[in-house]
Amino acid sequence: MTPALTEDVRTYYDAHVAGKLRGFVEGNARVEHAWATIEQRAGISPARILEVGCGIGDVSWRMSRRWSESHVVGLDVSRRSLRVARRLFRDPRITFCDGPLVKGLLDGGFDLIVLIDVYEHIAGNDRPSLHEAIKELLASNGRIILTFPTPRHLAWLAIQKPGEIQPVDEDITLETISQLARDTGTEVLSYEEIGVWHEGDYAHAVLGSWVGWKDQPVPAREPRRRPPAPLVPSRAARLARVVDRLGADAYRR
């Protein structure tokens, strides 16, 4: 992101914190499908996890709960979102940082780097610097998990719901993901189009390295996709956390 564009993006995402809180409390099908892929494909007990574009931090928090020995870093350009994240998910194993991801911003060695509906919001000219930063940060044998709308879904939104198109909303294809893999020294381990609200409206990609596969027995085939699990913890518990940490007036359905 260029500095000028960053301010535009900050303003846009600062204005959408209420919607992020609503998604945390009530659930969001897009996020739940992404979470199913993260759980299935993260690898064995990642110790250091980076979420790029963490928003209010709910997925970072969920990953810290899922891998109880991990340390999670959540990164976002929305300072208002980060203020909420630090209050709502205050935890010594979660660190929230401000800014776009650039080389030298963080110390490396992340076993898992997650971008949920983020990569399509990176302008094409800014991708090489992002790729360079990810390559620097990714641990040996680490994995990158991305979720993003398919080009057909963005085309549908542009016609049916133009107000949902964001300041930067680029088409992401398999070739785009293949370029990311080449630039980060990884391979495309999986690429799958799924249906969240419409058939084939989102895609999930996993990048990493095939390690030791010749010496391992062939594992049982993973299910192509499982339906989102019920909210964990419950809606009532999520709402109680918001009220307790942000105040009774912080959330209105």
Order of alpha helices (4+ residues) and beta strands (2+ residues): alpha-alpha-alpha-beta-alpha-beta-alpha-beta-beta-alpha-beta-alpha-alpha-beta-beta-alpha
